[in-house]
């Protein structure tokens, strides 16, 4: 599960970089950043939960 979340984080980072590289795709930067933060927060809470077992 955490490996899948790590893969998602890499995909969202690629979206951010692509949005910055291609002029006019600012919406892609915003979407990538929001998804990156959401996935990071979810994986952080998941890791905290797994650590307490």
PDB file of N, CA, C and O in Angstrom:
ATOM      1  N   UNK A   1       0.821  -1.193   0.000  1.00  0.00           N
ATOM      2  CA  UNK A   1       0.000   0.000   0.000  1.00  0.00           C
ATOM      3  C   UNK A   1       0.867   1.259   0.000  1.00  0.00           C
ATOM      4  O   UNK A   1       0.616   2.197  -0.757  1.00  0.00           O
ATOM      5  N   UNK A   2       1.878   1.266   0.850  1.00  0.00           N
ATOM      6  CA  UNK A   2       2.740   2.447   0.900  1.00  0.00           C
ATOM      7  C   UNK A   2       3.572   2.588  -0.375  1.00  0.00           C
ATOM      8  O   UNK A   2       3.900   3.703  -0.780  1.00  0.00           O
ATOM      9  N   UNK A   3       3.909   1.476  -1.002  1.00  0.00           N
ATOM     10  CA  UNK A   3       4.638   1.553  -2.272  1.00  0.00           C
ATOM     11  C   UNK A   3       3.765   2.181  -3.352  1.00  0.00           C
ATOM     12  O   UNK A   3       4.248   2.962  -4.172  1.00  0.00           O
ATOM     13  N   UNK A   4       2.490   1.841  -3.350  1.00  0.00           N
ATOM     14  CA  UNK A   4       1.548   2.430  -4.306  1.00  0.00           C
ATOM     15  C   UNK A   4       1.411   3.931  -4.074  1.00  0.00           C
ATOM     16  O   UNK A   4       1.359   4.705  -5.029  1.00  0.00           O
ATOM     17  N   UNK A   5       1.353   4.343  -2.814  1.00  0.00           N
ATOM     18  CA  UNK A   5       1.266   5.773  -2.501  1.00  0.00           C
ATOM     19  C   UNK A   5       2.536   6.499  -2.917  1.00  0.00           C
ATOM     20  O   UNK A   5       2.478   7.640  -3.374  1.00  0.00           O
ATOM     21  N   UNK A   6       3.682   5.847  -2.763  1.00  0.00           N
ATOM     22  CA  UNK A   6       4.936   6.438  -3.236  1.00  0.00           C
ATOM     23  C   UNK A   6       4.936   6.619  -4.739  1.00  0.00           C
ATOM     24  O   UNK A   6       5.427   7.626  -5.249  1.00  0.00           O
ATOM     25  N   UNK A   7       4.388   5.647  -5.448  1.00  0.00           N
ATOM     26  CA  UNK A   7       4.266   5.760  -6.899  1.00  0.00           C
ATOM     27  C   UNK A   7       3.361   6.925  -7.273  1.00  0.00           C
ATOM     28  O   UNK A   7       3.665   7.671  -8.204  1.00  0.00           O
ATOM     29  N   UNK A   8       2.263   7.086  -6.564  1.00  0.00           N
ATOM     30  CA  UNK A   8       1.374   8.217  -6.825  1.00  0.00           C
ATOM     31  C   UNK A   8       2.084   9.549  -6.592  1.00  0.00           C
ATOM     32  O   UNK A   8       1.900  10.494  -7.359  1.00  0.00           O
ATOM     33  N   UNK A   9       2.890   9.625  -5.540  1.00  0.00           N
ATOM     34  CA  UNK A   9       3.637  10.855  -5.272  1.00  0.00           C
ATOM     35  C   UNK A   9       4.585  11.185  -6.425  1.00  0.00           C
ATOM     36  O   UNK A   9       4.732  12.350  -6.795  1.00  0.00           O
ATOM     37  N   UNK A  10       5.219  10.176  -6.985  1.00  0.00           N
ATOM     38  CA  UNK A  10       6.118  10.392  -8.121  1.00  0.00           C
ATOM     39  C   UNK A  10       5.333  10.875  -9.341  1.00  0.00           C
ATOM     40  O   UNK A  10       5.790  11.757 -10.067  1.00  0.00           O
ATOM     41  N   UNK A  11       4.162  10.297  -9.561  1.00  0.00           N
ATOM     42  CA  UNK A  11       3.331  10.718 -10.696  1.00  0.00           C
ATOM     43  C   UNK A  11       2.893  12.167 -10.526  1.00  0.00           C
ATOM     44  O   UNK A  11       2.929  12.938 -11.485  1.00  0.00           O
ATOM     45  N   UNK A  12       2.475  12.551  -9.308  1.00  0.00           N
ATOM     46  CA  UNK A  12       2.040  13.923  -9.082  1.00  0.00           C
ATOM     47  C   UNK A  12       3.211  14.898  -9.262  1.00  0.00           C
ATOM     48  O   UNK A  12       3.022  15.993  -9.791  1.00  0.00           O
ATOM     49  N   UNK A  13       4.414  14.513  -8.829  1.00  0.00           N
ATOM     50  CA  UNK A  13       5.577  15.375  -9.042  1.00  0.00           C
ATOM     51  C   UNK A  13       5.863  15.554 -10.531  1.00  0.00           C
ATOM     52  O   UNK A  13       6.225  16.644 -10.972  1.00  0.00           O
ATOM     53  N   UNK A  14       5.701  14.488 -11.294  1.00  0.00           N
ATOM     54  CA  UNK A  14       5.900  14.582 -12.740  1.00  0.00           C
ATOM     55  C   UNK A  14       4.873  15.532 -13.359  1.00  0.00           C
ATOM     56  O   UNK A  14       5.202  16.291 -14.270  1.00  0.00           O
ATOM     57  N   UNK A  15       3.641  15.492 -12.869  1.00  0.00           N
ATOM     58  CA  UNK A  15       2.617  16.412 -13.369  1.00  0.00           C
ATOM     59  C   UNK A  15       2.989  17.859 -13.075  1.00  0.00           C
ATOM     60  O   UNK A  15       2.795  18.737 -13.915  1.00  0.00           O
ATOM     61  N   UNK A  16       3.520  18.103 -11.888  1.00  0.00           N
ATOM     62  CA  UNK A  16       3.926  19.466 -11.517  1.00  0.00           C
ATOM     63  C   UNK A  16       5.050  19.944 -12.422  1.00  0.00           C
ATOM     64  O   UNK A  16       5.012  21.068 -12.923  1.00  0.00           O
ATOM     65  N   UNK A  17       6.050  19.097 -12.633  1.00  0.00           N
ATOM     66  CA  UNK A  17       7.184  19.476 -13.478  1.00  0.00           C
ATOM     67  C   UNK A  17       6.728  19.713 -14.912  1.00  0.00           C
ATOM     68  O   UNK A  17       7.171  20.664 -15.556  1.00  0.00           O
ATOM     69  N   UNK A  18       5.852  18.861 -15.409  1.00  0.00           N
ATOM     70  CA  UNK A  18       5.333  19.032 -16.766  1.00  0.00           C
ATOM     71  C   UNK A  18       4.546  20.333 -16.887  1.00  0.00           C
ATOM     72  O   UNK A  18       4.663  21.041 -17.887  1.00  0.00           O
ATOM     73  N   UNK A  19       3.756  20.643 -15.884  1.00  0.00           N
ATOM     74  CA  UNK A  19       2.984  21.890 -15.902  1.00  0.00           C
ATOM     75  C   UNK A  19       3.869  23.123 -15.879  1.00  0.00           C
ATOM     76  O   UNK A  19       3.544  24.133 -16.503  1.00  0.00           O
ATOM     77  N   UNK A  20       4.990  23.048 -15.162  1.00  0.00           N
ATOM     78  CA  UNK A  20       5.927  24.178 -15.125  1.00  0.00           C
ATOM     79  C   UNK A  20       6.678  24.291 -16.448  1.00  0.00           C
ATOM     80  O   UNK A  20       6.924  25.394 -16.935  1.00  0.00           O
ATOM     81  N   UNK A  21       7.041  23.145 -17.028  1.00  0.00           N
ATOM     82  CA  UNK A  21       7.839  23.147 -18.254  1.00  0.00           C
ATOM     83  C   UNK A  21       7.045  23.635 -19.459  1.00  0.00           C
ATOM     84  O   UNK A  21       7.587  24.328 -20.319  1.00  0.00           O
ATOM     85  N   UNK A  22       5.779  23.281 -19.526  1.00  0.00           N
ATOM     86  CA  UNK A  22       4.953  23.664 -20.668  1.00  0.00           C
ATOM     87  C   UNK A  22       4.159  24.902 -20.289  1.00  0.00           C
ATOM     88  O   UNK A  22       3.314  24.868 -19.394  1.00  0.00           O
ATOM     89  N   UNK A  23       4.441  25.979 -20.975  1.00  0.00           N
ATOM     90  CA  UNK A  23       3.765  27.239 -20.694  1.00  0.00           C
ATOM     91  C   UNK A  23       2.277  27.097 -20.994  1.00  0.00           C
ATOM     92  O   UNK A  23       1.901  26.539 -22.025  1.00  0.00           O
ATOM     93  N   UNK A  24       1.459  27.582 -20.128  1.00  0.00           N
ATOM     94  CA  UNK A  24       0.021  27.512 -20.331  1.00  0.00           C
ATOM     95  C   UNK A  24      -0.644  26.344 -19.653  1.00  0.00           C
ATOM     96  O   UNK A  24      -1.867  26.211 -19.708  1.00  0.00           O
ATOM     97  N   UNK A  25       0.135  25.491 -19.014  1.00  0.00           N
ATOM     98  CA  UNK A  25      -0.457  24.364 -18.291  1.00  0.00           C
ATOM     99  C   UNK A  25      -0.381  24.603 -16.788  1.00  0.00           C
ATOM    100  O   UNK A  25      -0.056  23.701 -16.017  1.00  0.00           O
ATOM    101  N   UNK A  26      -0.683  25.825 -16.391  1.00  0.00           N
ATOM    102  CA  UNK A  26      -0.620  26.174 -14.978  1.00  0.00           C
ATOM    103  C   UNK A  26      -1.623  25.359 -14.168  1.00  0.00           C
ATOM    104  O   UNK A  26      -1.378  25.056 -13.000  1.00  0.00           O
ATOM    105  N   UNK A  27      -2.742  25.006 -14.779  1.00  0.00           N
ATOM    106  CA  UNK A  27      -3.754  24.195 -14.086  1.00  0.00           C
ATOM    107  C   UNK A  27      -3.172  22.836 -13.697  1.00  0.00           C
ATOM    108  O   UNK A  27      -3.555  22.263 -12.678  1.00  0.00           O
ATOM    109  N   UNK A  28      -2.240  22.320 -14.516  1.00  0.00           N
ATOM    110  CA  UNK A  28      -1.621  21.039 -14.216  1.00  0.00           C
ATOM    111  C   UNK A  28      -0.735  21.136 -12.978  1.00  0.00           C
ATOM    112  O   UNK A  28      -0.633  20.182 -12.207  1.00  0.00           O
ATOM    113  N   UNK A  29      -0.100  22.280 -12.790  1.00  0.00           N
ATOM    114  CA  UNK A  29       0.709  22.503 -11.589  1.00  0.00           C
ATOM    115  C   UNK A  29      -0.191  22.491 -10.357  1.00  0.00           C
ATOM    116  O   UNK A  29       0.138  21.874  -9.343  1.00  0.00           O
ATOM    117  N   UNK A  30      -1.327  23.177 -10.453  1.00  0.00           N
ATOM    118  CA  UNK A  30      -2.249  23.254  -9.320  1.00  0.00           C
ATOM    119  C   UNK A  30      -2.809  21.866  -8.982  1.00  0.00           C
ATOM    120  O   UNK A  30      -2.813  21.465  -7.818  1.00  0.00           O
ATOM    121  N   UNK A  31      -3.276  21.140  -9.993  1.00  0.00           N
ATOM    122  CA  UNK A  31      -3.840  19.805  -9.770  1.00  0.00           C
ATOM    123  C   UNK A  31      -2.776  18.873  -9.205  1.00  0.00           C
ATOM    124  O   UNK A  31      -3.041  18.133  -8.258  1.00  0.00           O
ATOM    125  N   UNK A  32      -1.578  18.905  -9.776  1.00  0.00           N
ATOM    126  CA  UNK A  32      -0.496  18.055  -9.295  1.00  0.00           C
ATOM    127  C   UNK A  32      -0.112  18.368  -7.858  1.00  0.00           C
ATOM    128  O   UNK A  32       0.131  17.459  -7.063  1.00  0.00           O
ATOM    129  N   UNK A  33      -0.057  19.659  -7.521  1.00  0.00           N
ATOM    130  CA  UNK A  33       0.308  20.049  -6.159  1.00  0.00           C
ATOM    131  C   UNK A  33      -0.756  19.619  -5.155  1.00  0.00           C
ATOM    132  O   UNK A  33      -0.427  19.132  -4.074  1.00  0.00           O
ATOM    133  N   UNK A  34      -2.019  19.795  -5.501  1.00  0.00           N
ATOM    134  CA  UNK A  34      -3.096  19.391  -4.593  1.00  0.00           C
ATOM    135  C   UNK A  34      -3.093  17.876  -4.394  1.00  0.00           C
ATOM    136  O   UNK A  34      -3.219  17.396  -3.267  1.00  0.00           O
ATOM    137  N   UNK A  35      -2.950  17.134  -5.473  1.00  0.00           N
ATOM    138  CA  UNK A  35      -2.927  15.673  -5.358  1.00  0.00           C
ATOM    139  C   UNK A  35      -1.692  15.193  -4.606  1.00  0.00           C
ATOM    140  O   UNK A  35      -1.765  14.233  -3.840  1.00  0.00           O
ATOM    141  N   UNK A  36      -0.555  15.859  -4.824  1.00  0.00           N
ATOM    142  CA  UNK A  36       0.668  15.497  -4.111  1.00  0.00           C
ATOM    143  C   UNK A  36       0.493  15.695  -2.613  1.00  0.00           C
ATOM    144  O   UNK A  36       0.851  14.823  -1.823  1.00  0.00           O
ATOM    145  N   UNK A  37      -0.057  16.838  -2.222  1.00  0.00           N
ATOM    146  CA  UNK A  37      -0.254  17.113  -0.802  1.00  0.00           C
ATOM    147  C   UNK A  37      -1.275  16.163  -0.178  1.00  0.00           C
ATOM    148  O   UNK A  37      -1.093  15.705   0.950  1.00  0.00           O
ATOM    149  N   UNK A  38      -2.338  15.870  -0.906  1.00  0.00           N
ATOM    150  CA  UNK A  38      -3.360  14.956  -0.384  1.00  0.00           C
ATOM    151  C   UNK A  38      -2.796  13.544  -0.213  1.00  0.00           C
ATOM    152  O   UNK A  38      -3.039  12.894   0.804  1.00  0.00           O
ATOM    153  N   UNK A  39      -2.046  13.077  -1.204  1.00  0.00           N
ATOM    154  CA  UNK A  39      -1.461  11.744  -1.114  1.00  0.00           C
ATOM    155  C   UNK A  39      -0.411  11.687  -0.012  1.00  0.00           C
ATOM    156  O   UNK A  39      -0.325  10.700   0.718  1.00  0.00           O
ATOM    157  N   UNK A  40       0.381  12.737   0.108  1.00  0.00           N
ATOM    158  CA  UNK A  40       1.383  12.788   1.171  1.00  0.00           C
ATOM    159  C   UNK A  40       0.752  12.775   2.556  1.00  0.00           C
ATOM    160  O   UNK A  40       1.241  12.091   3.454  1.00  0.00           O
ATOM    161  N   UNK A  41      -0.317  13.516   2.734  1.00  0.00           N
ATOM    162  CA  UNK A  41      -1.006  13.535   4.025  1.00  0.00           C
ATOM    163  C   UNK A  41      -1.631  12.174   4.322  1.00  0.00           C
ATOM    164  O   UNK A  41      -1.569  11.695   5.454  1.00  0.00           O
ATOM    165  N   UNK A  42      -2.226  11.559   3.316  1.00  0.00           N
ATOM    166  CA  UNK A  42      -2.834  10.245   3.509  1.00  0.00           C
ATOM    167  C   UNK A  42      -1.781   9.201   3.863  1.00  0.00           C
ATOM    168  O   UNK A  42      -1.983   8.394   4.771  1.00  0.00           O
ATOM    169  N   UNK A  43      -0.652   9.216   3.146  1.00  0.00           N
ATOM    170  CA  UNK A  43       0.386   8.224   3.423  1.00  0.00           C
ATOM    171  C   UNK A  43       1.038   8.473   4.781  1.00  0.00           C
ATOM    172  O   UNK A  43       1.444   7.525   5.453  1.00  0.00           O
ATOM    173  N   UNK A  44       1.141   9.734   5.190  1.00  0.00           N
ATOM    174  CA  UNK A  44       1.708  10.043   6.495  1.00  0.00           C
ATOM    175  C   UNK A  44       0.808   9.508   7.599  1.00  0.00           C
ATOM    176  O   UNK A  44       1.299   8.917   8.561  1.00  0.00           O
ATOM    177  N   UNK A  45      -0.504   9.706   7.479  1.00  0.00           N
ATOM    178  CA  UNK A  45      -1.415   9.195   8.489  1.00  0.00           C
ATOM    179  C   UNK A  45      -1.456   7.670   8.461  1.00  0.00           C
ATOM    180  O   UNK A  45      -1.575   7.036   9.509  1.00  0.00           O
ATOM    181  N   UNK A  46      -1.359   7.081   7.283  1.00  0.00           N
ATOM    182  CA  UNK A  46      -1.344   5.627   7.158  1.00  0.00           C
ATOM    183  C   UNK A  46      -0.093   5.059   7.830  1.00  0.00           C
ATOM    184  O   UNK A  46      -0.154   4.035   8.511  1.00  0.00           O
ATOM    185  N   UNK A  47       1.042   5.737   7.631  1.00  0.00           N
ATOM    186  CA  UNK A  47       2.283   5.285   8.244  1.00  0.00           C
ATOM    187  C   UNK A  47       2.219   5.391   9.757  1.00  0.00           C
ATOM    188  O   UNK A  47       2.715   4.513  10.463  1.00  0.00           O
ATOM    189  N   UNK A  48       1.613   6.457  10.261  1.00  0.00           N
ATOM    190  CA  UNK A  48       1.462   6.631  11.707  1.00  0.00           C
ATOM    191  C   UNK A  48       0.583   5.529  12.285  1.00  0.00           C
ATOM    192  O   UNK A  48       0.859   5.015  13.369  1.00  0.00           O
ATOM    193  N   UNK A  49      -0.467   5.168  11.568  1.00  0.00           N
ATOM    194  CA  UNK A  49      -1.377   4.121  12.032  1.00  0.00           C
ATOM    195  C   UNK A  49      -0.679   2.769  12.038  1.00  0.00           C
ATOM    196  O   UNK A  49      -0.837   1.994  12.981  1.00  0.00           O
ATOM    197  N   UNK A  50       0.084   2.483  11.001  1.00  0.00           N
ATOM    198  CA  UNK A  50       0.785   1.196  10.921  1.00  0.00           C
ATOM    199  C   UNK A  50       1.885   1.098  11.973  1.00  0.00           C
ATOM    200  O   UNK A  50       2.183   0.004  12.451  1.00  0.00           O
ATOM    201  N   UNK A  51       2.487   2.220  12.336  1.00  0.00           N
ATOM    202  CA  UNK A  51       3.550   2.208  13.318  1.00  0.00           C
ATOM    203  C   UNK A  51       3.076   1.909  14.726  1.00  0.00           C
ATOM    204  O   UNK A  51       3.859   1.455  15.560  1.00  0.00           O
ATOM    205  N   UNK A  52       1.800   2.158  15.005  1.00  0.00           N
ATOM    206  CA  UNK A  52       1.262   1.953  16.354  1.00  0.00           C
ATOM    207  C   UNK A  52       0.801   0.537  16.596  1.00  0.00           C
ATOM    208  O   UNK A  52       0.445   0.207  17.728  1.00  0.00           O
ATOM    209  N   UNK A  53       0.789  -0.313  15.595  1.00  0.00           N
ATOM    210  CA  UNK A  53       0.336  -1.708  15.766  1.00  0.00           C
ATOM    211  C   UNK A  53       1.306  -2.514  16.552  1.00  0.00           C
ATOM    212  O   UNK A  53       1.077  -3.701  16.784  1.00  0.00           O
TER     213      UNK A  53
END
